[in-house]
């Protein structure tokens, strides 16, 4: 049995995000196209001596990220993932989870979901469980709407509250400029603002635009850029008006498309190549925007990168 397993899990973006009226359970029906992009959290799970079932957590991050708001107690989603998998298999193991973050915190890029997926996969390998993929996906859905996609990666359709994931075949690679924010944005707060904006009105069931799917299949970057959409943008802009100006700056810098990542505040700019992405990033930096990262997509989902025996 391995003494430690390290898993790399990618960030998530939404190429389109359609949001419907809240369901009786409080969740909003979603119709989205996910894409995994090349910003990663690394999750290392190690066997440790301690009380049976104890899970401890430590967190560090790349210099550009502030992780002071990431919990290191039992509420951390990676710790919850460990306990959920252990309970599913009726195990009591003591482990330490170390998270090295490269995905923005509270940035709309599902960093917490990546950590949960990483912890599920790492413990499954650490304990030699070989949990069937469909069981692992069901456990992931219990943890959060974006966690199943973090296991799958690539490009995929998302439905339900986002937890129903269907891989989507696409062609080519895209390059994204990610304009991060030092100040996070609460997903529940954005959804509350969305509900307030639509109070008293029935929102149509969301659908995935055929135009966007066609652009992905044809690897048509300009068409894809014109097809990007996010129903949460208006709500996010009401909470953070400066985000709208940031998207406009990216378009002025020659990006083919600009969209808010999930509930924000990270801003995404679609480019035709790494060289083009670097040019857009330089133009944004010249306007005082930052921090900025470049990320290719799609990339694979959570995967093992190291084992120590």
N, C-alpha and C positions, 0 to 999 in steps of 0.2 A: 504494500500500500504506500502511496506517495505521502510524504510528510507535509508537502505544501504544493499547491497548484495555483498558477497565475493565469488569469483570463483577461483578455483585452476585449472591451465592449465599446461599440461606436456610438457617436451622437446620432440623433434623429432629427430630420427636418420634414416639414409637410409641404409638398409641392402644391397641393390644394387642400383646404380644410373647410368643408361644409358642415355647418352646425345647425341642428334643428331645435325645436322647442323641448325644454326639459321634460323628461319622462317622469312618471310617478315615483320612481326610485331616486330621483334627483339628478341622474345623469342625463346628458344631452346626447341624442343620436348623432353620430358623425359619419361623414363620407369623406375619406381622405386618401391621398397617395403619399405613402411614406417613402423616404429615401435615407439610407444610412450613409453618413459621410465621415471622412477621415479625421475626425477628432475623437480621442479615445480616453476612457478611464481604464486603469488597470486594477484588477481586484485579485489580491492574493489571500488565499485561505490556508491557514496552517493549523495542524493538530497541536494542542497545548495541554499541559497538565492543569487540572482545575476541576471544580464541581461539575458533575455530569450535566450536559445541556447548556453550560455557560458559553455565551458568545460575547467576545469583546471586539471593539472596533477602534481603529486609528485611521486618521486621514491626513494626507499631505497633498500638495498641488503644485502645478507649474506656477512660475513666479507671477504670471499675469492674473491669476485667479485668487479670489478671496473666499476661503472655505470656513470662515469663522461661524457661519450659520449652519454648517453641516453637522448634524448630531452625531455624537460618538457613543451614545447610550443605546438602550434596547429599542428605541424608536427608529433608529437608522434603518432604511428600507433593506439594505444588504443583510443586516442582522435578522430582520424579519424573514427574509428569504431563506436564510440558513435554518431558522427554527421551523419554517413551513416545510421545507424538504425533509428535515429530520423527523418531524411529526408524521409526515406522509409515509415514511418508511419505518416508523416506530423505533427510531434511534435516539440515543442520548450521547452526544459527542461534545467535547469541549474544543472550541476553535477560536482562533483570532482572525479577524478580517482586516486586512490593510488595503485602503483605497488610495490610489495615486491618481488624482483628478486632472484631466486635460480638457474636460467638457465644462462649459460655463455653468455656474450654480444659479438655479432659478432663472435660466436664460431661455426657456422654451425649447431646449434641445434634448430633453429627457435624460439628463445626466443621472438622476436618481434611479430611473428605470434601467439604465445601462448597468449601474452598480448592482441592482437586484438580479438582473439576468446573469451578470458575471458571477455573483455569489452562488446562484442556483447551479450553473454549469461547473464552477470550480468544486463545489461540495460533491456534486454528482460524480466527478472524476476522482476526487480525493478519497471518497468512500467506496469507490468501485461499484456504484449502484446500477449503472446502465439504464436509467429511467427512460422509458419510451418517450419519443419526442412529443407525442400528443399529451402525455401526462405532464411533462415538463411545461408545455404551453399552457395547460389548464392551471397549473400552480402559478405560473407567471401572471395569468389574468387575474388571479385572486389578489396579487400584490399591486397591480396598477394597469391602467389601460394601455400604456406604451410598452410594458415589459415583454409581452409576447413578440412584438416586432424586434426588440433589441436582441432576442435570440436568433431571429431569422435573418435580419439585415437585408441587403440588396435594395430593391424597389418593390413595394407591395401595396395592395389595396387594403384599406382599413375600414371596417364597418362596425355596427353595434355601437359601443361607446369607444371604439378604437381597438378593442382587444381581439376582434375577429380579423385575422390577417391572411391574405391570399397573395402569394408571390406573383409579381408582374414581370413578364419578360420584356426587357428593353435592350436597346442597342447603344453602344458607345459609352463614353465617360464624360461627366460634366465636371466643371470646376466652379467652386463657390467661394466667394469672399464672405467671411463671417465677421460682421461688425458687432463686437460684444459690448456689454454695458457693465460698468462697475457696480451698478445698482440693479438688483434683481426685480422681478415683477411676479406677484402672486397669481398663480393660475386661478384659484377660486375667486380672487378679486376681479379678474378679467371676465370670468363667466358671470359673475353677479352684474357687472356692468353691461354685458351682452343682454342679460335678462331684462335689465332696466330699460335698455334701448328698445326692446321689443315688447314691453309690457302692454298687455291688452290686445296683442296681435298674434295670430297663429303663423308661425314660421314654417314654410314648406319643408317637407322632408328633403334632406340634402342629397345631392347626386354628384357623381364624379364627372367632370366635363369630358365629353368625347374628344374635344380639341386637344386637351392636355395629353390624354392617352395616345392619340395619334402622333403628337409631337415626340413623345418618348419612343414610340415604336420606330419612327423615322429618324431619330437622333437629330431633330431639327431644333437647334439651340435658339435661334430667334423666335420661332413659333412657341417653343416651350416657355421662353421668357415672357411672352405676351399672354400665356395661359395661366401663369401663377396666380393663386388667389387664396384668401384667408378671411373667413367670415368673422374672426375675432379681432381683425385689425382695427376696425372702427372703435371697438370698446377699449382696446389697448391705447389707441391714440388719445382717447378722452382722459385716460389716467396718466399718460406720458406723451404730451403733444410733440415733444422733440423727436419722437421716433418717426413721425411722418416726414419731417424735414430730412432726417437721415436717409430714408429711402429715396427721396428726391435727389439727394447728393449723389447717391450711387448710380442712379439713372443718368444724371448729368455727367458722370465720370465714364460713361459708355457701357455700363452693364446692360445685358440683354433683358434682364428682368430683376425686379426687387420685390421682396415679400418679407413679412414678419415671420419669424420661426415660431410655430405653435402659438402660445399665448404671449410670446415676447419675453424680454425685450430685444433678444438678438435679432439683427437684421441680416438678410441673405441677399446676395447679389450674384446672379447667374452670369458666367463668363464662358467663352468658347475654348479657352486653353489656359494652361498654367501661366503662360506669358501674359495673356490678357488679364487674368486675375491679378497678377502682380501689378500691372498698370493701374487697374481700378483701385487696388489697395493703396498704391502710392498717392493717387489723386485724393482718396478719402483722408489719408494721413495728412496731406498738405492742407486740408480743410480743418485740421485739428481733431479728426475722428479717430477713435481707438478705444481699447485695443482691437487689433485686427488679426484674423487668422485666415489661411488658405486651406481649403479642404476639397479633395476629390470625392466624387460619388458616382455610382453607388459602390459601397464596400461591403464585405461580408459582415455577418452578425457576430455575436459573442463567440470567441474561439480561444482555445488553450494556447498559451505561448510559452509556458515553462512548467516543468514538474521537477520536484526535488524529492529524492527517495531517502 
